[in-house]
Amino acid sequence: MNLMDLLQNSNNGALVEQMAQQLGIDQQTARRGLQQLAPAVSRGFSRNMQQSAGLDGLLQALQGGQHEQYIDNPQQLRQQSTINDGNSILGHIFGSKDVSRNVAAHASQQSGIGADLLKKMLPMIAAAAMGGMAKQQRGYAPQQNNQMNAQSGSSAGGLGGMLSSFLDSDKDGSAVDDLFNIARKFL
């Protein structure tokens, strides 16, 4: 399952419903916004994971945080602490607020949804994406760490591969092309 599938289908669509309620929009608009923004967030994570420090930081955050609460309890999206966490995540994966603004502007052009509304969705999507990865990591690691250690020499390599697969927005087996596509859009 990739990030987009997880976010749209989490708790029978409760995540999309909560975003819609929080933003005062209908679920169809929330879903369209999610469809435009989630691939960019996914690519941001992928880009960050290409750097050793980025992957290590992500793995530490996944292991040390309680991010899965955003998937398990989508009502958390209403909390200011979730928005703050999402903005912090965006800072790590995009590097600057300018990139976040550009992502929202591009998604607005593609979807017809206002950029200001999409800017408000971005931290929710980033927090939920971390929640999805944390949930995947927690379910993946206990069952497969021994196998990964035997195959790759370390659990981080195997986990990194699992996360790359999770972040592969076009489902072609590689997150690298997704990274290049987002870079091309903003350069």
QUIVENTA-V793062 format. One record per backbone hydrogen bond with DSSP energy under -0.5 kcal/mol. CO is the residue of the C=O (numbers start at 1). NH is the residue of the N-H. E is the energy in kcal/mol with one decimal. If there is no record, write none. Layout:
BEGIN
((CO	NH	E) (CO	NH	E))
END
This chain:
BEGIN
((2	6	-2.3) (3	7	-2.7) (4	8	-2.4) (5	9	-2.2) (6	10	-1.4) (9	12	-1.4) (10	13	-0.8) (10	14	-1.1) (10	15	-0.9) (11	14	-1.0) (13	17	-2.2) (14	18	-2.6) (15	19	-2.2) (16	20	-2.5) (17	21	-2.5) (18	22	-2.8) (19	23	-2.1) (20	24	-1.1) (20	25	-2.4) (26	30	-2.1) (27	31	-2.7) (28	32	-2.3) (29	33	-2.6) (30	34	-2.5) (31	35	-2.6) (32	36	-1.5) (33	37	-2.4) (34	38	-2.8) (37	41	-2.2) (38	42	-2.9) (39	43	-2.5) (40	44	-2.1) (41	45	-2.3) (42	46	-2.4) (43	47	-2.9) (44	48	-2.3) (45	49	-2.3) (46	50	-0.9) (47	50	-0.8) (48	51	-1.2) (51	55	-2.5) (52	56	-2.6) (53	57	-2.5) (54	58	-2.2) (55	59	-2.7) (56	60	-2.4) (57	61	-2.5) (58	62	-2.7) (59	63	-2.2) (60	64	-2.5) (61	65	-2.0) (66	69	-1.6) (67	70	-2.1) (68	71	-1.2) (68	72	-2.8) (69	73	-2.5) (73	76	-2.6) (74	77	-2.1) (75	78	-1.9) (76	79	-1.8) (79	82	-0.6) (79	83	-1.6) (80	84	-2.7) (81	85	-2.3) (82	86	-3.0) (83	87	-2.6) (84	88	-2.1) (85	89	-2.5) (86	90	-2.6) (87	91	-2.0) (88	92	-1.7) (89	93	-2.5) (90	94	-2.9) (90	95	-0.7) (91	95	-1.1) (96	100	-1.4) (97	101	-2.6) (98	102	-2.4) (99	103	-2.7) (100	104	-2.4) (101	105	-2.6) (102	106	-2.8) (103	107	-2.6) (104	108	-2.2) (105	109	-2.0) (106	110	-1.9) (107	111	-2.2) (108	112	-2.8) (114	118	-2.1) (115	119	-2.4) (116	120	-1.3) (117	121	-1.4) (118	122	-1.9) (119	123	-0.7) (120	124	-0.6) (121	125	-2.6) (122	126	-2.7) (123	127	-2.3) (124	128	-2.5) (125	129	-2.6) (126	130	-2.2) (127	131	-2.2) (128	132	-2.7) (129	133	-2.6) (130	134	-2.8) (131	135	-2.4) (132	136	-2.4) (133	137	-3.1) (134	138	-2.7) (135	139	-2.0) (136	140	-2.3) (137	141	-3.1) (138	142	-0.8) (139	143	-0.5) (140	144	-1.9) (141	145	-2.1) (144	148	-2.8) (145	149	-2.9) (146	150	-1.9) (147	151	-2.1) (148	152	-3.6) (148	153	-0.7) (148	154	-0.5) (149	153	-1.3) (154	158	-1.3) (155	159	-3.1) (156	160	-3.2) (157	161	-2.0) (158	162	-2.2) (159	163	-2.8) (160	164	-2.5) (161	165	-2.2) (162	166	-2.2) (163	167	-2.1) (164	168	-0.6) (165	168	-0.8) (166	3	-2.4) (167	169	-1.4) (168	171	-1.0) (175	179	-1.7) (176	180	-2.1) (177	181	-2.2) (178	182	-1.8) (179	183	-2.2) (180	184	-2.4) (181	185	-1.6) (182	186	-1.3) (183	187	-1.0))
END
